[in-house]
Amino acid sequence: MSVQKILVVGGNGFIGSAVCRIALAKGLQVTSVSSSGRPYTTPKGHSPAWTSRVTWLQGSAHDPSTFENALADADGVVHTLGTLIEDGGVYKQAIKEGNVPRVLGAVCDSVLSGKNPLMKGGEGSYERINRDSALSVCQAFVSSGQGKTFASSPRPFVYISAEDVFRPVIPARYIETKREAEKGIEAILNEQYRGVYVRPSLVYHSHYRPLTTPAAALIDLSSTIHSKIPPGIPTPSRILRTLGSSFSASNVKDELGSPLESMANCMTIPPIHVDHVAEAVCAALANQDIRGVLGVWRMRDLIGWRNADQPVQTVGVNHN
């Protein structure tokens, strides 16, 4: 039996709302939980017709008991909560409004803030939002299934992670907490569950996130150009990776590698539309053989969109 009922944590957000909409189109029953409990609205304040078919619940990802019945009833969970900028309320609002100066200001504040490391884990922090919220929900999801039989087995827990493409513009702690969440989720799950770690690059939408479109166009062009250059010929990304590997060799504790490698990833991994992320999530929910990490190239495979120059990846890439 396939997944029939899903719970989307953060279903009224940018990626979460796309997951809700695509899942409904595929015939799934969808429940969303968020801190406000309000239905999704467009930047202009309009609630699309599809929102009437979603059950909207109010609850806290840090206290899953606030929606424990929905967890127990779900065949699968999609966790979409995350923040690119710590305390990023200003940043998110500026993105919605298309306000370039406020976006740049929020990014600069994040990079230059120099926050006290002893304050990690506070409200709005990477630790609390990107990592701890997911681990709390995952633990509650597993506990909700004790002694029960579900239509979908193993029950999927899909976590929206990220490709490492934003350093050093965005603090390294952003991607570090994403990776910590992936490992923590994998440690919580047992044989009756499967973890799927969706790693989009830059996620864009021309209408709802207009500021993402120019950046997406430039990154896509860079990715296309790099894919057509034969191996052995120096490119900006290859030079950065060579330099980055030299720096990383002196710091074996740095699992992510040098920020130069992240910059190289940004040049070679194409952006992805928010609807394509949602389609890949739904494909992962439906296919019980899919588990582990899903990068951008694998997501393209899942939704049936593959370029001739695209690297080939196997089904069910294991988490590493």
C-alpha positions as CSV (number, residue, x, y, z in Angstrom):
1,M,0.0,0.0,0.0
2,S,1.2,3.5,-0.8
3,V,1.1,6.6,1.3
4,Q,-2.4,8.1,1.5
5,K,-2.2,10.6,4.3
6,I,0.6,13.0,4.9
7,L,1.4,15.6,7.5
8,V,3.4,18.7,6.3
9,V,5.2,20.5,9.0
10,G,5.3,24.2,7.9
11,G,2.7,23.6,5.2
12,N,1.8,27.3,4.8
13,G,5.4,28.3,4.0
14,F,7.2,28.6,0.6
15,I,8.2,25.0,0.1
16,G,5.6,23.5,2.4
17,S,2.7,25.1,0.5
18,A,4.0,23.7,-2.8
19,V,4.2,20.2,-1.3
20,C,0.6,20.5,0.0
21,R,-0.7,21.6,-3.4
22,I,1.2,19.0,-5.5
23,A,0.2,16.2,-3.0
24,L,-3.5,17.1,-3.3
25,A,-3.2,17.0,-7.0
26,K,-1.8,13.4,-6.7
27,G,-4.8,12.4,-4.6
28,L,-3.3,12.5,-1.1
29,Q,-5.0,13.6,2.1
30,V,-3.0,16.5,3.4
31,T,-2.7,18.0,6.9
32,S,-0.5,21.0,7.6
33,V,0.8,22.1,11.0
34,S,2.3,25.5,11.7
35,S,2.8,28.0,14.5
36,S,-0.1,30.1,13.2
37,G,-2.4,27.3,11.9
38,R,-3.6,29.7,9.2
39,P,-4.0,28.5,5.6
40,Y,-1.4,29.5,3.0
41,T,-1.8,32.9,1.4
42,T,0.0,34.4,-1.6
43,P,2.1,37.5,-1.1
44,K,-1.0,39.5,-2.0
45,G,-2.9,37.9,0.8
46,H,-5.1,35.6,-1.4
47,S,-5.8,32.0,-0.3
48,P,-6.0,29.8,-3.5
49,A,-8.9,27.4,-3.9
50,W,-6.8,24.3,-3.2
51,T,-6.3,25.5,0.4
52,S,-9.9,24.5,1.3
53,R,-8.9,20.9,0.8
54,V,-6.1,21.0,3.4
55,T,-6.6,20.5,7.1
56,W,-4.8,23.4,8.8
57,L,-3.6,22.8,12.4
58,Q,-1.9,25.1,14.8
59,G,1.0,23.5,16.7
60,S,4.7,23.8,17.6
61,A,7.4,21.6,16.0
62,H,9.3,21.9,19.3
63,D,6.3,20.4,21.2
64,P,4.8,17.7,18.9
65,S,2.3,16.8,21.6
66,T,0.3,19.8,20.2
67,F,-0.5,17.8,17.1
68,E,0.1,14.2,18.3
69,N,-3.2,12.9,16.8
70,A,-2.2,14.1,13.3
71,L,1.2,12.5,13.7
72,A,-0.4,9.2,14.7
73,D,-2.8,9.3,11.7
74,A,-0.2,10.1,9.1
75,D,1.3,7.6,6.7
76,G,4.2,10.0,6.1
77,V,5.6,13.3,7.3
78,V,7.3,16.1,5.3
79,H,9.3,18.5,7.5
80,T,9.8,21.8,5.6
81,L,10.8,24.1,8.5
82,G,14.1,25.8,8.0
83,T,15.8,29.2,7.9
84,L,18.6,30.5,5.7
85,I,19.1,33.6,7.9
86,E,19.1,33.4,11.7
87,D,16.3,35.4,13.1
88,G,15.3,35.8,9.5
89,G,11.8,37.4,9.8
90,V,13.0,40.6,8.1
91,Y,14.8,38.6,5.4
92,K,11.7,36.4,4.6
93,Q,9.4,39.5,4.4
94,A,11.9,41.3,2.2
95,I,12.0,38.3,-0.2
96,K,8.2,38.3,-0.4
97,E,8.1,42.0,-1.1
98,G,11.0,41.9,-3.6
99,N,12.8,44.5,-1.6
100,V,16.5,44.2,-2.6
101,P,18.0,46.6,-0.1
102,R,16.3,44.9,2.8
103,V,17.4,41.5,1.6
104,L,21.0,42.6,1.3
105,G,20.8,44.2,4.7
106,A,19.5,41.0,6.3
107,V,22.3,39.0,4.7
108,C,25.0,41.4,5.8
109,D,23.6,41.5,9.3
110,S,23.7,37.7,9.5
111,V,27.3,37.5,8.2
112,L,28.7,40.4,10.2
113,S,26.7,39.9,13.4
114,G,29.4,38.0,15.2
115,K,26.9,36.5,17.6
116,N,28.2,35.0,20.9
117,P,28.6,31.2,20.3
118,L,27.3,30.6,23.8
119,M,23.9,31.8,22.5
120,K,23.5,29.0,20.0
121,G,20.1,27.2,20.2
122,G,18.1,30.3,21.1
123,E,14.8,31.3,19.5
124,G,15.3,31.8,15.7
125,S,18.7,30.1,15.7
126,Y,19.9,27.6,13.1
127,E,20.1,24.9,15.8
128,R,16.6,25.4,17.0
129,I,14.9,25.8,13.6
130,N,17.0,23.7,11.1
131,R,17.9,20.8,13.5
132,D,16.1,20.6,16.8
133,S,12.6,21.1,15.3
134,A,13.1,18.2,12.9
135,L,14.5,15.9,15.5
136,S,11.6,16.6,17.9
137,V,9.0,15.8,15.2
138,C,10.8,12.7,14.0
139,Q,11.0,11.3,17.5
140,A,7.3,11.9,18.0
141,F,6.5,10.4,14.6
142,V,8.3,7.2,15.5
143,S,6.7,7.0,18.9
144,S,3.3,7.5,17.4
145,G,3.6,4.3,15.4
146,Q,4.4,1.9,18.3
147,G,2.2,-1.2,18.1
148,K,0.3,0.1,15.0
149,T,0.0,-1.0,11.4
150,F,0.0,1.6,8.6
151,A,-1.0,1.6,5.0
152,S,2.6,2.5,4.0
153,S,5.5,0.6,5.5
154,P,8.1,1.7,6.0
155,R,6.6,5.1,6.9
156,P,8.6,7.9,5.2
157,F,10.0,10.9,7.0
158,V,11.0,13.5,4.4
159,Y,13.3,16.3,5.6
160,I,14.0,19.3,3.5
161,S,17.7,19.8,3.7
162,A,19.9,21.7,1.3
163,E,22.9,21.5,-1.1
164,D,26.0,23.1,0.1
165,V,25.9,26.1,-2.2
166,F,25.6,29.2,0.0
167,R,28.9,29.5,1.8
168,P,30.6,31.9,2.6
169,V,27.8,34.3,1.8
170,I,25.6,32.5,4.4
171,P,27.2,31.3,7.6
172,A,28.5,27.7,7.6
173,R,26.3,27.0,10.6
174,Y,23.3,27.0,8.2
175,I,24.4,23.9,6.3
176,E,26.1,22.3,9.3
177,T,22.8,22.2,11.2
178,K,21.1,20.7,8.1
179,R,23.6,17.9,8.1
180,E,23.3,17.4,11.8
181,A,19.6,17.1,11.4
182,E,20.0,14.4,8.7
183,K,22.3,12.3,10.9
184,G,20.1,12.8,13.9
185,I,17.0,11.7,12.0
186,E,18.8,8.6,10.7
187,A,19.7,7.6,14.2
188,I,16.1,7.9,15.4
189,L,14.5,5.9,12.7
190,N,14.1,2.1,12.9
191,E,13.4,-0.6,10.3
192,Q,9.7,0.5,10.1
193,Y,10.7,3.9,8.8
194,R,12.7,5.4,6.0
195,G,14.4,8.8,6.0
196,V,14.6,10.9,2.8
197,Y,16.8,13.9,2.8
198,V,15.9,16.3,0.0
199,R,18.7,18.7,-0.8
200,P,17.6,21.5,-3.1
201,S,20.0,24.2,-4.3
202,L,18.6,27.7,-4.8
203,V,14.8,27.3,-4.8
204,Y,13.0,29.8,-7.0
205,H,9.6,31.0,-8.1
206,S,9.2,33.9,-10.5
207,H,5.9,35.2,-9.0
208,Y,6.1,34.4,-5.3
209,R,9.9,35.0,-5.0
210,P,10.7,37.4,-7.8
211,L,14.2,38.2,-6.4
212,T,15.2,34.6,-6.8
213,T,14.7,34.7,-10.6
214,P,17.8,36.7,-11.7
215,A,20.1,34.6,-9.4
216,A,18.5,31.4,-10.6
217,A,19.0,32.4,-14.3
218,L,22.7,33.2,-13.7
219,I,23.4,30.0,-11.7
220,D,21.5,27.9,-14.4
221,L,23.7,29.5,-17.1
222,S,26.8,28.7,-15.2
223,S,25.8,25.1,-14.6
224,T,25.0,24.6,-18.3
225,I,28.3,26.1,-19.4
226,H,30.3,24.0,-16.9
227,S,28.5,20.8,-18.0
228,K,29.6,21.3,-21.6
229,I,33.3,21.9,-20.9
230,P,35.3,18.6,-21.4
231,P,37.1,17.1,-18.4
232,G,40.7,18.2,-18.0
233,I,40.1,21.8,-19.1
234,P,40.4,24.2,-16.2
235,T,37.1,26.0,-15.3
236,P,36.4,28.3,-12.4
237,S,34.7,25.6,-10.5
238,R,37.5,23.1,-11.0
239,I,40.1,25.6,-9.9
240,L,38.0,26.4,-6.8
241,R,37.7,22.7,-6.0
242,T,41.5,22.2,-6.3
243,L,42.2,25.1,-4.1
244,G,39.5,24.1,-1.7
245,S,40.7,20.5,-1.3
246,S,44.2,21.8,-0.4
247,F,42.7,23.9,2.4
248,S,40.5,21.1,3.6
249,A,43.4,18.7,3.8
250,S,44.7,20.6,6.7
251,N,41.5,20.4,8.6
252,V,40.2,16.8,8.7
253,K,37.4,17.7,11.1
254,D,35.8,19.9,8.4
255,E,33.3,17.4,6.8
256,L,31.9,20.0,4.5
257,G,35.2,21.1,3.1
258,S,36.4,24.5,2.3
259,P,33.9,27.4,1.4
260,L,35.6,27.4,-2.0
261,E,34.1,24.0,-2.7
262,S,30.7,25.4,-1.8
263,M,31.3,28.2,-4.3
264,A,32.2,25.6,-6.9
265,N,28.9,23.7,-6.1
266,C,27.0,27.0,-6.7
267,M,28.6,27.2,-10.1
268,T,27.7,23.7,-11.2
269,I,24.5,22.6,-9.4
270,P,21.5,24.2,-11.2
271,P,18.7,26.0,-9.3
272,I,15.4,24.2,-8.9
273,H,11.8,25.5,-9.1
274,V,9.8,25.1,-5.9
275,D,7.2,23.0,-7.7
276,H,9.9,20.6,-8.8
277,V,11.0,20.2,-5.3
278,A,7.5,19.4,-4.3
279,E,7.1,16.9,-7.1
280,A,10.3,15.1,-6.1
281,V,9.0,15.0,-2.4
282,C,5.8,13.4,-3.6
283,A,7.6,10.9,-5.7
284,A,9.8,10.0,-2.7
285,L,6.7,9.5,-0.6
286,A,5.2,7.1,-3.1
287,N,8.2,5.0,-3.8
288,Q,9.2,2.8,-0.9
289,D,12.6,2.1,-2.4
290,I,13.7,5.7,-2.1
291,R,15.6,6.6,1.0
292,G,18.7,8.6,1.9
293,V,19.9,11.8,0.1
294,L,18.2,13.3,-2.9
295,G,20.2,16.0,-4.5
296,V,19.1,18.2,-7.4
297,W,20.2,15.8,-10.1
298,R,18.3,12.9,-8.5
299,M,15.2,15.1,-8.0
300,R,15.3,15.8,-11.7
301,D,15.4,12.0,-12.4
302,L,12.4,11.4,-10.1
303,I,10.2,14.0,-11.9
304,G,11.2,12.8,-15.3
305,W,13.4,15.8,-16.3
306,R,16.9,14.8,-17.2
307,N,19.4,16.6,-19.5
308,A,21.8,14.7,-21.7
309,D,24.8,16.2,-19.8
310,Q,23.3,15.4,-16.4
311,P,25.2,13.1,-14.1
312,V,23.6,9.7,-13.7
313,Q,22.5,8.8,-10.1
314,T,21.1,5.5,-8.9
315,V,17.8,4.9,-7.2
316,G,17.7,5.1,-3.5
317,V,21.0,6.8,-2.8
318,N,22.0,6.0,0.8
319,H,22.5,8.6,3.4
320,N,26.1,9.4,4.1
